[in-house]
Amino acid sequence: MKHTPWPAVDRSFQSALAQRQQVPFTHGLAGDPRFSLDEIARLGDELGADSVSAERASKPLVSADAGAGTTLEVVRVSDQIRALAANDSWFTLLNIEQSEPYRALVDQLLEGMAADAGIDPATMKRRMGFVFASSPGSVTAAHFDIEHSFLLQLEGRRTLGFGRFADREQREREVHRYWNGSFGRLDTLPEQVDEIELGPGRGAYIPPYTPHWLTNGDDTSLSLTITFFNRDNADESMVQAFNEKVRRVGMDPRVYGDAPGRDRAKVAFMRAYGAVKRRVTGPETSASH
């Protein structure tokens, strides 16, 4: 097991990142006092209820509506988190980089990993961190994220399953649903292609647009996920956002990858649109994945 906190990857990870292949790794963050249950509860209080989401722990692996019927009210954040072992709940602390010590930690983890992999850390944009605290037997429903994600298991044991879309049409249908409120939650369980057992000091790189799901063991689970965008998935997400805008006025745009020249024009438009919007409304706050 490695002693530096960041994911243990080498230069071969550059290929996995480019080809969007899941990769298991070890890390040295398990046991860090910043991620004790009491410290996570304290951080939840610091971030406030608007930066905490909660669901029931026991739920199906697939659901047509993100969180439908499973959402819990967040009332007393720290007390609810400390009672995880008995209260059948699943908490996410959103955007922990809002707290300066944790922002520095997110940077340390990504930049340490990047140095070992030979990746320029300046290419890692929109860095975010999320803490997941869940009761025994919790389920993280099948979904995909549009960010590059590193999941670091801190306490407890979970099984991480990976799936794949049956075909391009299914993928595009789910991407369309993502931009219209599904938040990546899948309504059918994809074919499973891999499974990784996670325990303290273990983790996995989860590529963008890769279906995955998690099931807890018999203990409370604590984990950290750190995410970022590089040019690859940032451009793809901007093309998708552009396509959804024009679909709403009745147009039928080419999907990402079909017409690289048009994709570049869409990205240029969205970057200019975003710059104007920021000047008018101010900088955007971080959003959860």
C-alpha positions in Angstrom: 0.0 0.0 0.0 1.4 3.4 -0.9 2.0 6.1 1.7 1.6 9.3 -0.3 -2.1 10.2 -0.3 -2.8 10.4 -4.0 -3.7 7.6 -6.4 -0.8 5.3 -7.3 -0.6 5.5 -11.0 2.4 5.5 -13.4 2.9 6.8 -16.9 0.8 4.1 -18.5 -2.2 5.9 -17.0 -1.9 8.5 -19.8 -3.2 5.9 -22.2 -6.0 4.9 -19.9 -7.1 8.5 -19.5 -7.0 9.1 -23.3 -8.9 5.8 -24.0 -11.3 6.2 -21.1 -10.4 2.9 -19.5 -11.2 2.2 -15.8 -8.1 1.6 -13.6 -7.9 0.3 -10.1 -5.3 1.8 -7.8 -4.0 2.1 -4.2 -3.7 5.3 -2.3 -2.5 6.5 1.1 -5.4 8.6 2.3 -7.2 6.0 4.4 -6.9 6.8 8.1 -6.3 10.5 7.4 -7.8 12.4 10.4 -9.5 14.9 8.0 -11.8 12.0 7.0 -12.9 10.7 10.4 -16.6 10.5 10.8 -16.5 13.3 13.3 -14.5 15.5 10.9 -16.8 14.7 8.0 -19.8 15.6 10.3 -18.1 18.9 11.2 -17.4 19.6 7.5 -21.0 19.0 6.7 -22.0 21.6 9.3 -19.4 24.0 7.8 -20.7 23.6 4.2 -24.3 23.8 5.3 -27.5 21.9 4.2 -27.4 23.4 0.7 -24.1 21.5 0.1 -25.3 18.2 1.5 -27.7 15.7 -0.2 -29.1 12.6 1.4 -31.0 9.6 0.2 -32.2 6.3 1.8 -29.4 3.7 1.7 -31.5 0.9 0.4 -32.8 1.5 -3.1 -32.8 -0.3 -6.4 -29.8 -0.3 -8.7 -31.8 1.3 -11.4 -34.4 4.1 -11.3 -36.1 6.0 -14.1 -36.0 9.3 -12.1 -32.8 10.5 -10.2 -33.5 10.1 -6.5 -37.3 9.6 -7.0 -38.8 8.5 -3.7 -35.4 8.1 -2.0 -34.5 11.7 -1.0 -34.2 12.4 2.7 -34.5 15.8 4.4 -31.2 17.2 5.7 -32.0 18.8 9.1 -29.2 18.3 11.5 -26.3 17.5 9.3 -23.6 16.4 11.8 -26.0 14.4 13.9 -27.4 12.6 10.9 -23.9 11.7 9.6 -22.7 10.5 13.0 -25.7 8.1 13.1 -25.0 6.5 9.8 -24.6 3.0 11.2 -28.2 2.9 12.3 -30.2 5.4 10.1 -30.3 3.7 6.6 -28.9 6.8 4.8 -26.5 7.9 2.1 -25.0 11.3 2.3 -23.0 13.3 -0.2 -21.0 16.4 0.9 -20.9 18.5 -2.3 -18.0 20.6 -3.5 -15.8 20.2 -0.4 -13.3 22.5 -2.2 -15.5 25.3 -0.8 -13.5 24.7 2.4 -9.9 26.0 2.0 -8.1 23.0 3.6 -10.1 20.6 1.5 -9.6 22.6 -1.7 -5.8 22.4 -1.0 -6.2 18.6 -0.5 -8.1 18.2 -3.8 -5.2 20.0 -5.6 -2.6 18.0 -3.8 -4.2 14.7 -4.8 -4.7 15.6 -8.4 -1.3 17.2 -8.9 0.5 14.4 -7.1 -1.2 11.9 -9.3 -0.5 14.0 -12.4 3.2 14.2 -11.6 3.5 10.4 -11.2 1.6 9.9 -14.5 3.5 12.5 -16.5 0.4 14.6 -17.0 0.4 18.4 -17.1 -1.7 19.4 -14.0 -2.7 22.6 -15.8 -4.9 20.6 -18.1 -7.0 19.5 -15.1 -9.8 22.1 -14.9 -12.9 22.6 -12.7 -11.5 20.5 -9.9 -14.1 19.3 -7.4 -14.3 17.0 -4.4 -17.2 15.0 -2.9 -17.4 13.0 0.3 -19.8 10.0 0.4 -20.8 8.6 3.8 -23.3 5.7 3.7 -24.9 3.1 6.0 -24.3 -0.6 5.8 -26.0 -2.2 2.8 -26.2 1.1 0.9 -26.6 1.2 -2.9 -25.3 3.8 -5.3 -27.6 3.4 -8.2 -26.3 2.8 -11.8 -25.3 6.1 -13.4 -22.6 7.8 -15.3 -20.8 11.1 -14.8 -19.4 13.5 -17.4 -16.2 14.2 -15.4 -13.0 12.3 -15.0 -13.4 10.8 -11.5 -11.1 9.2 -8.9 -12.9 7.3 -6.2 -10.8 6.8 -3.1 -12.3 4.3 -0.5 -11.5 5.5 3.1 -13.5 3.2 5.4 -15.7 0.1 4.9 -15.9 -2.1 1.8 -17.9 -1.7 -1.4 -18.1 -3.4 -4.7 -17.8 -1.2 -7.8 -19.5 -2.6 -10.9 -18.8 -1.2 -14.4 -21.1 -1.6 -17.4 -21.3 -0.5 -21.0 -24.0 0.9 -23.2 -25.5 -1.7 -25.6 -24.9 0.6 -28.6 -24.4 4.1 -29.7 -28.2 4.8 -29.8 -28.5 3.8 -26.1 -25.6 6.0 -25.2 -27.0 9.0 -27.0 -30.4 8.5 -25.4 -28.9 8.5 -21.9 -26.8 11.6 -22.8 -30.0 13.3 -23.9 -31.6 12.3 -20.6 -28.6 13.6 -18.6 -29.0 17.1 -20.0 -32.7 17.0 -19.3 -32.6 16.2 -15.6 -31.6 12.5 -15.2 -28.1 13.6 -13.8 -26.8 10.4 -15.4 -29.1 8.0 -13.4 -29.9 5.1 -15.7 -33.3 3.4 -16.0 -31.9 0.1 -17.1 -28.9 -1.8 -15.8 -26.2 -2.1 -18.5 -24.3 -5.2 -19.3 -21.6 -5.6 -16.6 -18.1 -5.7 -17.9 -15.9 -5.4 -14.8 -16.1 -5.4 -11.0 -13.6 -4.0 -8.5 -13.6 -4.8 -4.7 -12.8 -1.6 -2.8 -11.6 -1.4 0.8 -9.6 1.3 2.7 -6.6 2.4 0.7 -8.1 1.1 -2.6 -9.7 3.1 -5.4 -10.5 3.4 -9.0 -10.4 5.8 -11.9 -13.9 6.1 -13.4 -13.9 7.5 -17.0 -16.5 10.0 -18.2 -19.7 8.4 -19.6 -18.9 5.0 -18.1 -21.9 3.3 -16.4 -21.1 2.2 -12.9 -22.8 1.4 -9.6 -21.7 0.5 -6.0 -23.0 -1.8 -3.2 -21.8 -1.5 0.4 -20.7 -4.3 2.6 -21.8 -4.7 6.3 -20.1 -1.6 7.6 -20.4 2.1 7.3 -18.6 3.4 4.2 -16.7 6.6 3.8 -15.1 7.6 0.4 -13.8 10.6 -1.4 -14.3 11.3 -5.1 -12.3 14.0 -6.8 -13.2 15.1 -10.3 -11.9 17.3 -13.1 -12.4 18.2 -16.8 -9.7 18.2 -19.4 -10.1 19.4 -23.0 -11.4 16.1 -24.1 -14.5 15.8 -21.9 -15.0 19.5 -21.6 -15.4 19.9 -25.4 -17.7 16.9 -25.5 -19.9 18.3 -22.8 -20.1 21.7 -24.5 -21.1 20.1 -27.8 -23.8 18.2 -26.0 -25.1 21.3 -24.2 -25.2 23.2 -27.5 -27.1 20.4 -29.1 -29.7 20.4 -26.3 -30.2 24.1 -26.8 -30.9 23.8 -30.5 -33.1 20.7 -30.0 -35.4 22.9 -27.9 -36.1 25.1 -30.9 -36.8 22.1 -33.2 -33.4 21.5 -34.8 -31.8 18.1 -35.2 -28.0 18.6 -34.6 -25.3 16.1 -35.4 -24.1 14.3 -32.3 -20.6 14.8 -30.9 -17.9 13.1 -33.0 -19.9 12.9 -36.2 -18.6 16.2 -37.6 -15.4 17.4 -36.0 -15.4 20.8 -37.8 -18.9 21.5 -36.6 -17.9 20.3 -33.1 -15.1 22.8 -33.0 -17.6 25.6 -34.0 -20.0 24.6 -31.3 -17.3 24.6 -28.7 -16.1 28.0 -29.8 -19.7 29.3 -29.6 -20.3 27.9 -26.1 -17.0 29.3 -24.8 -17.9 32.7 -26.1 -21.4 32.4 -24.8 -20.1 31.4 -21.4 -17.6 34.3 -21.3 -20.4 36.8 -22.0 -22.7 35.1 -19.4 -20.0 35.3 -16.7 -19.5 39.0 -17.4 -23.2 39.7 -17.1 -24.1 37.4 -14.1 -20.7 36.9 -12.4 -18.8 33.6 -12.0 -20.7 30.3 -11.7 -20.5 28.4 -8.5 -19.5 24.8 -8.6 -22.1 22.2 -9.2 -22.4 18.6 -8.1 -22.0 15.8 -10.6 
